[in-house]
Every structure is written in C-alpha cells, then in structure tokens.
Amino acid sequence: MCSVIGYVGKNMSRPFVMEGLSRLEYRGYDSAGFACLSPQDNQMLYAKAIGRLENLTEQFNQHPIDGFLGIGHTRWSTHGVPSAENAHPQFDCQKTISIVHNGIIENHHELREQLQDVGHVFHSQTDTETIAHLFESLLISHNTFKSAVIDLVNHLDGAYAFLALAQQRSDTMVVVRRRSPLCIGIGDAEMFVASDVLAFADKTNKVIFLPDESFALVKKDIIELYDFTGKPLVPQVQEVQVNWHNSQKQGFEHYMLKEIYEQKNAIYSTVKFLQALDETIFDHLGLSLEELKNVERIHLLGCGTSWHAGLIAKFFFEQICLIPTTVHLASEFRYNHFFAEPNALYILISQSGETADTLEALRLINSMNAKTIALTNVASSTMVREAEGFLLTQAGHEIAVASTKAFSTQVAALYWFAHFMAYAKHIINHQQLIAAQDDLLIAAELLENSIENYKTVIAQELAPRYACSKKAIFLGRHVSYPIAQEAALKLKEISYIFAQTYPAGELKHGPLALIDNETPVFLFSHIDPLIYQKLVANAQEVKARGGHIILFAFEGQRELIALADTVFLFPKIKPLLGPLAMTGVIQFFVYHIAKELDRPIDKPRNLAKSVTVE
C-alpha cells in the first residue's frame, strides 16, 4: 500500500524522490522518510516524519540533506503504530544500511529472534527493520555484495518490494521484488526506481518491470539483474507512455470530484477502445474464438469496489450470455477449496492490476491451468503480465482513494464483454452488439446529466441535512443490490458514517429492528415490473415503522416515489444498466456529505489506493 522511490545518478536525489512520493500520495500513508549517502563522506543521512509529506519537507528546511543516491518512502502501517521509530527508512545496528520496503515479511518474528540472540538491537516494531539487520550480518559473512543479497532474499518469506543503500557500495542501489510491484526507469546517466511508473512519468519512457523473485544492482548507468538463485537475467526494456500532467486537479476542489465528472468520457473511451480492437480482441483475451465459444462457466474475482462491479456483471453474463456465473471475494478465494472445472473462465478485476489478494488468486488459478483474464486500468500492471489474457478499461489515472471512474468503466467493460461473448456464441447478432455499445453511451450520458440535474439541491440542501446522520441503511434487489453495496462503501470510505447494506427482501428477516426515523434508508429501484413491485412492498415495510427513505427510482414509478422522503429520479434505461446510470449521483451525494463533515475526501483515514498487501 505504501510507496518506495529511489534515485541514483548525476543529480541530487532528494528533489526526484520527494516529487515521486508526492505523486504517489494518493495511495495512502501515515508517515514518510528519506535517506541518502552524503557526497562528502559517504555517511548515511536520513529524515522521518509522521503524517503528511509537508512535515518531512519542514525537516529539510531545518537540516537539508541530499546525495547522488537516495531512497524515500510513504508508509501505511502494517507492523507497529505510526511513529518516527516505525517510519521508513529502517536501519541496521550501525546505520550503515538503509531500507525502504513495501509489503510484508511473513517470517520476521523468527528472524528477529535469531538476530537478537546474536546481539542485534531493534528500535522499531516493523518487519522492515529485520531486513536491515539481516543484511548487515550477511555482508559480514559473505565475500561478495551480490552473494549477500542472494542469501538475504532467500531468507525472506512474504510479498515484498524493497530498496537498500549500503555505505560499502556507495554507487549502488539494491532493488528487490517478490510478488509486489517495482520498476526501474532508465535515464541519461541516472536511474529512477519506484513502485509505480507514475513516479517518474515525464522523466523517461524506458522502463524495466522487475520480474517476480528478482533483484537488481543499480548504478547510474548500469543495471545488473538476477533471479533469486543469482542467475543473470536480461533486462526487458519497455517503452511506456504515462503523462503526469493528466493527473492534476484541473480546477476541481478534490480529485474525487474531478473523477466523478470524468466518468462519461471514460466510459466513452472504454467502449470505443474495446470496439476498435475488432479481430485483435482474441490476442488481448489470450483465447481463440473457439475457446470463447466453449466457455461454460464464468468466475469473477475482485476486492472492494471491483468485487461490486463483479456482482453487477454476474447479471450481465447470466442474462446476456446464458452462462452460469459465480462472484468471489479475492481475499477469501485462496482459502477455499479449488474445484477445477472444464471450460471455465476466470476474470480477475482490479483497478491497478496490483491488488495483492486478487494477484495471489490469479497465481493460484494459473497454477491449475485454468483460463484467466485480467480486467484492469493499467496496461503495464503485474496482472496484465501474468494473466493469460486481459481487457483494459480507459479510465485514465485515478488519484482519489475512493474509486469512481474505475468502477464505472469496469461495469461498462464487463457489459460490453458479456455482449461480445453472446455474439461469439451466436446468442445475439452483430446489430444487437452495436446496440449494446450504444446503450452504454446512453447510460454514460444519463450518468452525467443526472449529476447536473441534482448538483445544486445536493450541495445546498440534501448534503447538509444528511451529514447529521450517524448511520444509514442501503437496500436493493437483483442488480440494484450490488449498487447499493457500492454506495454504502462510498459513504463509509469518505464520510466515516456507518452504513449497512441488505437485499431488500431480507428486511423482514431481522434488519427491520434497525428502522427508526433517524436512520435514512437508501433504496435503489429496478426497472423490471416484478422486482419493482417487491421493492414497493419493502418500502411500505420501512414506512410502516417510521423509516425515512432516500429513493433512487426511474420515471413512472409513482407508487414507490410516493413513499419516499427524498427522491432522485432517472430516465428509463435498459434494466441491467440502471446501476450505471445511478452511479454518478450517489457518488456526488456522498462526496458532498463528506465535504459537509470536513473529511479529507481524497485521502480518507486508514485507507490506501493500491492495496499491495494481503
């Protein structure tokens, strides 16, 4: 979840490291630090701070440090509370080795005890400090720097990426990757290292994505790459185009608000991109037309918002493709028994393509020789490289921790893919496929128009009113149930208001006990007449007990509208696209509730954007 940044080259390292950390702030963090080797005497220099990067910058104003070789870190706590002692970088006993680390060292307790038994003194609660002390002991016992690194990585269990500086090799940075993203940007007599290419976008477009279980010894003009056995690897240099200027707020108060308004164009771009693939689609999918025709079961895996997108897409694949579909929480998937099925397709959904739980599920499925497709927004991500095939959304970079346009483009891409599969199976014809693409563009238009219709009343009247609520209940049925789940998650994430979601039919089985006139009930309607009538009955149950209903409904649903206290009304659309049309308004509503409560909307407490630890 945290970020690691490194620089070695002809320039001073701190400006790049701090800029890179700033660019990756959106991932979430609670402390930050920087370390470098002094150009004068090769001494290890460092600074750490709790809280925002600005606190670290203030230390530099008092005690400026810099060097040609430097590393930096923003930490999201996993081992130990946020504190100066637990912030990275972490050090060995003599402070001759400095480590910044993303991920988890699973056997750090055992290693710590062994090192303490031979006299090492620890100053933090982190697993990271174990790396530094272990490296210190191995550098003493090995004849070469490289052999010490090989021994080091083979002692560590877990998923991790780390950078190391050592005084005895003042021109070299150690860069290590095991099941956690890390890449190297190649410049002119300088090297940039980061957990995300965004850190050095506009510095270089030449990038090496470290293979899994590999390490590199990086100098300003040389990269020595090895696997964990010490076998030399040939660095695979790719050209990657990432534009940093596209990530600015562009006049919006928050990134989240900007990204809410970018959804229409993001959906347009995603649909047009997928449509333009034409026959090359099979190269992307890693499947032949015949293999796609033979798919008999679909499994969708994701976490958080991506899981909700999968829950919505289940209805797409079952109703449009007529394929039985199961949705799994990726964080639970590895701990259940795996039943191999012939002709099953596994679609793994992740905005970043680096989500640790989903990535580990992908690796398990790959080990069983099942067919896998990664649906992600990042073409250079680990999931794209490791899955048999991939589909890319075109959301552009998403900065706010609470996902908006990544979610809506995932839903759009899955709707498109369900129709493409139906076309491949001759369930629908080409004209119906084109009509489905048009329906997605209509849904995108409704998403944006609905925000415009309600933005004034939300900002001026509704958000101030409902920001006073201490808790909320969210209800839906069929495809409107997962959008209720996503809406509740958004409220929890950025406003810190407790929210609970139920299938509306479950009210009478216990949750009715929670209904009172102080707890708003968000109810998401459905266009299908039968499901709609059931929702009317559920709304009547709420009103009979003095409940307060905030309704998301479609034009003409008069009976339901009459029962509501607050109504957001949407034009009728294809039934399965109702959640997509509603998405913008609920995001905008929740955004303004959080703004009323003066929450840090783009960076909610305790959360990270890219969850790279399990």
N, C-alpha and C positions, 0 to 999 in steps of 0.2 A: 504494500500500500504506500510505503514511503518511496522516496526518490533518491537515487545516487547519481552524482555528477563528478566527472573528473576531467582534468586537462593536463597535457604535457606538451611543451612546445617552446617556440621562440618568444612568446609573450608572457606577461604575468598572468597567473591562472585565476586569481580571485574575481576579476570582472566577469569572465565567462561562467565560472561556477555559480556565482550569485545570480546572474541573469538566468542561467538554466534552472536553478532552483525556483526562481520566481515564476518562470513559465510553467513549471510543474506543480505550482501551489495548489491547483485545482484538485490534485489527487488527495489532499487532506494531510494534515500533520499537526503535531503538538509541540515540536521543538526542532531546532536546526543547528548545524555546526559546519565548520570549515577547518581544514588542516592543510599545511603546505610545508615544504622544505625550504629553509632560509637560503637564499642565493649566496650569502656571505660566509656562513659557517656550517651549512647543511643541518642545522638543528631543526627539530620538529616544532613548528609553530601552530597554534590552534586557538579557536574560539567557539563557544557554545552558548546557546540561549534558549530559554523556554518561551513558547508562544510563537508569534509571527516572525517572519524574516526581518522585519524592521528592527526588532530587538537585537538581532545579530549584527545588523548594519551599524547600530549605535555603538557596539563594542569596537568596531573597526575605526569609528571616528575618534575613539579614545586611544586605542592601541592598534594602529594599522599594521597588518601583516600581509605578506604576499610572497610568491615564489613561482618559478617556472613549472613546478609540478605541484598540483593541488587537487584536493577532493572535497566534496561537500555532500550534505545530507539533510533531508527533511524527514523526521521520524513520526510514525503513527504507532503509539505504544502497543507492544505485544508482551514484552517482558519488562516489568517494572513501571512505576508511575512516571509521568512526565516530570523530569528534573534535569538539572545540569549534569549530574553524575550519570544519568541514564541516556542523555543525548549522545548522538554520534558526532564526531568520531570517537571510537574506543581505542585503548592503547594497551601495550604490554607493560611489564613492570618498570622499565627504564624510559618509557615514552620514546622509543626509537622506531616503533612500528605504529601505524595509524590505520584504522579500519572503518569504512562506512559500508553498511550492509542492509540489504532488503531481503525479507523472507524470514524463515525460522530454522535454527539449528536444533533439530529434534533431540539430539543426544548431548546437549550442552551440560546438563546436570552431571552426567557421568564424567565428561571431560573436565569440568570444573573441579570435581572432587579429586581426580587424578593429578591435576596441575597444582591444586592447593597442597596436596600431600607432599609435593616436591618443592614447596616453598613459594609458589606464586601467590601474590596478594591481589585480590579483586576489589574494585572500587564501585562497581555498578551491579544492578540486578539483571543486566541484559545477557542474552545468549551471544551477542556480538563480541563482547569482551573476551569470550572464550577463544575466538578465532585469533585474536592478537596474541594472547599468552601462548597458545599452542604453536603459532608461527614462530614466536620468539624461541621456544625450546627446540623446534625443528631446525631453525637456522644454525643453532649451535652444534647439533648432531649431524648435519649433512655437510658434505664437501662443496656442493654447488647450490646456488639460489634456486635453480629450476627443480632439482630433486627435492628440496624442502617444500616447494609449492605442491609438487605431486603428492608427497606424503601428507601434507596439510589437507588437500581436498579429499583424499581417500579416508581421512579420519572423520569427516563431517557428514552427518546424516541430515536430510531435510530438503527443502526447496529454498534456494538462496541465490542471490547475486551480490558480490561484494568487490570493493576496490581496496587495495592495500598500498601504502607507502612504507618504505623501509630505508633508514638512513644509509645502510651499507650499499644500497643500489639507488643512488640519488637521481639517476637519469631514467628510472624505470617505474612504471605503474603496473601492479598486478591486477588483472581483471578476470574475475571468475564467475561462471554461470552454471547453475544447476536448477532447472525447472523454474526459472524466474527470469524475466526479460532483461536483456542487456545488449547494447550495441556500441559500435565504435565508428565515429565519423572521421574521415581522413581529410586533412587539410594540407596546406603548404608548410612543411616543417612544423606541424602541430597536429595533435590528435585530440579528439573530443570523445568522451565516454559518458554514456547516460543510460538510464532505464527506459527512456522514451526519446525517439528521434526528434520530437518537438523541441527538446532542449538545445539542439544545435541546428535547427532549421534556419536557413539563410546563411549559415557558416560554410556548409558543404552539402553536396548531394551524393557523395560517395560514402556508402555505409556498409559495414560488416555486421551482420547479426550473428552473435556468437552461437555456435551450435550448442545443443544441450550437452552438459557434462564436458565442458571445455574451459580452458583458461588461456589468457594471452599475457605475454610480457610486452608492454607497450612503451616505446620510446617516441621521441618527437617525429622520427622518420622511419621507424621500423616496427612491425608487428610480428611477433613470434607466437603462433597459435598451436596449441596442443590439446589432445584429449586427456582424460584423467589418468591414462596409463603413461603419458609422456610421449605418445606418438605424434609426430608433427602433422599438422593439418594445413591444407592450402586455404588461405582466407578467400571467401567468396564475396567479392565486392559488388554491391548492387547500387544502381542509381535510383534514389528515392526523392521525389518532389514533395516537400512539405513547406507550406507558406505560413510563416509566423504571423504576418500582418492580418491574416484572416481570423485570428483568434482574439482580436481586440473587441472591446465592448461596443464600439461604433455609436456612441451617444446614449446607449441604454444604461439605466442605473445599475443593473446587475446582468451578469452573463445569462442567468436563467431566463430573464425577461427577453433578452435578445434571442435566445434559442427557442423560446416558445413561438416567437414571431417568425423564426426561420423555418418552421415546420412545413408550411405549404411548399416552398421551393425545394426543401429537402425531399419531400415525397415525390414531387415532380421529377427531380433529378434521379431519384432511385428508380422510378418506373421507366423513365427514358433510357437510363443506363441498362437496365435488365432487358428492355425491349430491343435495344441496339445490339445485344450480344448475338442474337439470331443463332446460326448454327454453331458458333463458338461456345455457346452455353454449355455444351457437353464437356468441353475442355475444362471449363470452370468447375463443373459439378464433379468431375472425375468419374462420371458414369456414361455409359453408352445409352443410346435411345432404347435399345432392347432391355438393358438393365433397369432403366427408369420405368419402362412398361411393366416389368415384372415385380416391382415393389408391392408387397402385400401388407406391410405394416410399417408405421412411422412412429419413431420415438423422438420427442422434443425435449431438450435439456437446457436449463438455464438457472440463473440465480436472480433474486430480486425482481427488478423491472423486466429483465429478459425472460424470467420464468412467467411473468404475467403475459408477455407477448406470446409465449408458447401456449399458455392456457387459452388465449383467444384463438390462436391459429389451429388448435385442435378442432374447433368447429369448422374451419376452412377445409382441412384435409378430409374430415369425415363427411361433410355435406357436399363438397365440390368434387373431390376425388373418389369418394366412397371407400376410403382406406381407414381401417381401424387405427386410431392414434392414441398414444399414451404420452403424458407430460410428466417429466421427472424434475425434482429439485436436484440440481447437480451436486449440491453439498451433501446430499444423502445417498446419491446413486452408488458410489463405490462401496458402501457399507451394506448393501442389499445383495442378494444372490443374483448373479447374472445368468439369464436364460438365453442362450444363443437361439436365434430364430432365422430360418432361411428367408431370403428376400426381404429382410428388414432394413430400413434406412434410418440412421441416427442423425438428427440435425441439432447441432450444438450452437446456442445463441449467446453471444457476448458482444457488448458494445466495443470493448477494447481488444478483444481477442486474446487477452492475457489473464482473464479471471481464473484464479488458481483452482477453485473447485471444478469449474467446467473443463479446464485444461486437463486436470487429472482424470476426470470422467472420460474425456476424449482418448487419453492414452490407454485406459483400461479397455475401452471399446475397440480401439485399434489392435490391441494385443489379442483380441478374439477374432480378428479378421472380418469384422463387420463393416458395412459401408458407412462412412461418415462424411458429413458436410458441415463446414463451419459457416455460420451466418454472422458476419461482423462488419464493423465500420472501418477497420484498419487493414489495408491490403498487406502491410508488412508485418502483421502480428504473428505470434507463435502458432495460434490455432490455424491460421491460413496455411502456414508451412507444414503443419503436422497432420491435418485432416486430409482425407483422400480428395476432397473437393471443397469448394467454397462458393458462397454468394456474398456479394458486397453491397451494403447499403451506401448511400451517398449523402450522409447527414452532414458531412464536414466535421470539423473538430468541435467537440462538446466539452466545455470547461466546467460548468456548474456541476456540483456533485449529484444533485437530483436530476435524473435523466428525463429529457423531454423529447427532443427531436430524434434521439437514438431509438427511443421506444416507438414512436410513430412510424419511423422508416422501417423498423423491424416488422411491425404489423403489416405495413404496405408490401414489403418484400415477400413475406410469407403468404399473403393473399395472392400476389402475383404468381408465386411458385406453385401454389395449390392449383391455380387455373392452368399453368403450364403443364403440370403433371396430368391434369384431366384431359388436356389437349393431346398430350403424348399417348394417353390411354384410349383416345377416341371417345371419351365421355362427352366432350364439348367440341365444337368446330372452331375454325380459325376466327370466324366473325364473333363468336362468344368470347374468345380470348381477348380480342381487341376491345370488346365492350367492357370486359372486366378491368382492363387498363384505364379506360375512360372513366369507369366508376370510381377508381382510386383517385383520379384527378378531381372528380367532383367532390369526393369526400375531403380532399385536401382543401379545396375551395371553401367548403362549408366549415371546416375547422377554423380557418382564418376569419371568415365572415362572422361566425358566431362570437368570436372574441370581440370583434368590432362592435357587434350589436350590444354586448353586455359590459364592455370595459368600464364605462362611466358609472353605472349603477353598482358594479362590483367594488370599484375603488372608493366610491364616495359613500355608499350606504351599506352594502352587504358585508364587506370585509370588516369594517369597524364593529358591526353588530355581532358577527360570528367569531371574531377573535376573542370574545369574552368566554367562549365555551371551554370547559375543562376537558371534555371528551366528546367523541362522536361515534355514530354507528353508520356503517355503509352496507347497503343491500343491493342485490341484483339477482337476476335469473338468467340461466343459459349463457349466452355470450356477454350479457351485461354484468354477470357476476365477476369475471376477472377484471373488467374495467373498474368495478367498484373496489376490488383489491388494490389495483394500481393507484386509484385516487386516495384511498386510505393511507397507502405507503407514502405518497407525496405529502400528505398532511402531517404525518408523523415525522418525516425526514426534516422538513424545513420550518415547521411551526412548533414542534415538540408537543403538540396536542395529542393525547392518547386517542387512538382510533381502532375500532374493531370491525371486521367485515364478516358478514354471514350471507349464505344463499338465502334469499328472502323466504323461501319455503320452510326454512329451519326456525323461523321466529317462534312458532308455536311450540317448539320442542325445547324451550328453555330461555332463549335470549329475550323474550317478551318481558321477563322480570327486570330488564335493564331500562325499559322505556319509561321516560318521565318528560316533563315539559322543559327541562333544562338541557337535555341531550339531543342535539339535532340528529335527525336520521336522513342521510343522503340516500336517495332511491334512484336507481338507474333503470329506465324503462327499456322496452323492447318493442320492435315493430310487429312481430308475429302476433296475430289476434289472440291465440290461445294463451301464449305466455303473458301477453298484456293483461288479460282478464285475471290471471293468477296474481299478477303484481297489484292490480286494483284491490283484490281481496287482502293482500298483505298490507297495503296502505291503510285499508279500513281497520285492520287489527291494530296498527300503530295509533291511528287517530282515536280509536275507542278507548285507548289507555292514556290519552292526553299527550301523545307524542307530537313532535314538531318536525315536519317533513320538508326537506330541500330536494326538489324533484328535477331530474334531467329527463325530459319527455319529448315526444315527437308531435308535430302538428296534428290536430284532430283527436288527441287522446283526452277528451274533455272530462270524462269521469275521473280519471286519475288527477288531472290538473285541479279539479275542484277540491280534492282532498289535501292539496299541498299548501304550505305556508309561503314558500319561495319557489319560483319556477324558472327553469332555463329551458326554452323551447327550441327545437331543432326541426328543420325541414325533413320530410321523409326521405329515406335513402335505402339502398339495398340493406336488408336486415343485418347481415353479417358485418357491415361497415358502420353500424351505429356507434360502436365504441370509438372508432377513429374520428368520427365527426364530433363527438363529445370531448375528446381529449384536450383540445386547446382551452376550452372554457374552464374545465376543472383545474387544469394547471394554473391558469391565470387567477382563478379564485383563490386557490391555496397560496399562490405567490403573494397576493395582497393581504391575506390573513397573516402570513409570516412577516410581511412588511409592517403591518399594524403593531405586531408584537416586538418589532425591532430586532428580529433574528438575523444572524449572519447568513443570508439566504444562499449564497454561492458556496459557502464552506460550513455546513452545519457541524455542530459539535460531534465529536467521536466518530465521524464518518470519513471515508476516503472514496475517491472516484474510482480508481482502478484497484480492485481487491486482489492483490497478488500473493496473499497468504490464505491458507485454508482455515 
